[in-house]
Amino acid sequence: MALLCASTSPTISIPHPLLSPLKPPATFLCHSSSSKTSAATASSPTADQTPSSSSLSDQLLPLSLTLLTSQPTSPSATVAPPPRLPAKPTWTNPSKPRPTVLALRRQSRRPFSHNPSLRPLTELSRTLRLSPDLPSALAAAFPPGHSPSRDDALLLLNSLRSWQKSLQFLDFLRSLPDFPLDTIFYNVVLKSLRAGHQWHHVERLAGEMIDASVPLDNITYSTIITAAKRCRRFDGALHWFERMYRTGLMPDEVTYSAVLDVYARLGRREEVVTLYERACAGGWRPDAVAFSVLGKMFGEAGDYDGIRYVLKEMKELGVKPNAVVYNTLIQATGKAGKPGLARSLFEEMVAAGVSPNEKTLTSLIKIYGKARWSRDALELWERMKSKGWPVDFILYNTLLSMCADLGLEDEAEKLFEDMRRPDRYARPDSWSYTAMINIYGSGGKPDRAVKMFEEMLEKGVEPNVMSCTCLIRCLGKAGRIGDAVRVFETAMERGIRPDDRLCGCLLSVAALCEEGGETDMVLGCLEKANSRLVGLLKMLRDEQVGFGEIKDEFRGIMNEAAVEVRRPFCNCLIDVCRNQGHPSRRANELLRLGNLYGLYPGLHARTPEEWSLNLRSLSVGAAKTAFEEWLKGLWGSVVEQEEEALPLSFSVCTGSGTHKFSQGLATSFTSHLSKLAAPFRQVEEKSGSFVASKEDLVLWLKSTFSPAVVNA
């Protein structure tokens, strides 16, 4: 307090400390020392006591007794007790404005386990969770006549982590007489069943609630619908969603997002858009999860317009995407074949201050690799290192796989060396070594590929079937059949199960072998991997086996094989027949079977101006066979005097090979054309494309083929 003197009359102002805590402290005003002395003498209980001998609190005591009452109080009057203070008053600093909401730390709440009043309940909850026989434990804890209170029962039920015990506890509460079992208890059990993916019990319990006239609230329906979605019971989710609408309850954000995801998984995009627009018209504000569902749906369908619709809606509603939404949209643009839009979204993500994670960068690298944007991918890698963005082994392996696809050997070696650094979290694993083996194998460097395989074994990294497949293919192309067989034996010793791709690799190696011991060695390996393929090769060699038997066995093998290896199987079988001295007609029969079962779509194309033969998806032997069959068909038109129906131009497309080290079919097919002296010439501006005019081709056919060839 401050003591000031002035020429005015005495004035005393002491605000109540509880009523005005933010006002300035009290101020005493006096005009002379005599006034001060008289005032002190008049109000002092003892006249002989002087101010110099009394403390400041003694001087303020009579003032506090007189100024807080409307009438003067005599010294003998009873002083009223001051108001009772709160148990825990809140201190407010007068020099700072009072906050509108107190910080949470000022209202700290004791943990559940340290609350003295709940300590017995905590021990009982732990006992129930660990008890192997919950009904017996409940009977011992609550004997007849001693039922738990509603709050205690709800806490115990919520603490049980097993859905089996949640159901048992609910049955125990049902057995209690007059227990107030309401909706919230069922909701807790339903959430436990949802976590355990128990759709059958969820549906049964919901039916029991309806039979018992227990009201189903918004949380109940939301839990049922999300449980159906987790259990992939999409029909059940839609059924309960329609029932929810009929009851008049409005879905919340979680329910809307879940139902949108259900429609999207069912591929019903029109229903998704209709529900989205109806919900928005009803006042629902979509969140980031809902837009993530929409973006994923349009991305899987490759709908570029749908992705733009999602971006437009987010911008109009002012919804800021988070990392999950950006990741979903980037993946969607990649599936829609829009790498430029994916890059724009990534730049927008960084500019918005959203940090990309490993999934973001991995998705973007995959998109760049698929679009063959090697420079953009490598620039992104340098940017990741400079920015310190998170990198895991999946991202490293994605970069290595991209380098393997594009033939970037030097860049792959730098990445692999970076993974070897001791301060790196991502160490090379089996997929990292597989990518390096694939790079060296594609580049025609079998020694380095073998060295990488040996290093993998020395480091204790278990090889996978893909690494063995890449190495066997590399050694087979290099003519090192014995080494390839030893790699296969090593794989079998380590418990690697051969898949269809490895079988196709062994077939391709067998096609490269000359007849004799090497072929028998490879077929011995193939016998262990897929004995049925070896049986078909024996049937193809036998002149006595008819086409019908070949067709049945071929169909059976293709039905058992994965879709992506069926065409390579047929290609390799044709190559074996052409290179291993099988009857000449077998290769043509296999090609006809491949066309019959749709393994070579788009092989032939005809327009009034040009007939074309597309050999991009065929091996060298299969391409030669298809070309010969095509020429026979053209010769048949010439023999039957149908030259007028022939177009003015003919073309053959082999492709140039997208891989840096890939030769494609162009080189082999050029040699084959030179050997046949066919009038096809290579188009300079289009690599892997050959054309011939009608006049030149018909003249060559007449000089090369005889009429008997048509019936061959």
Disulfide bonds with the S-S distance in Angstrom:
none
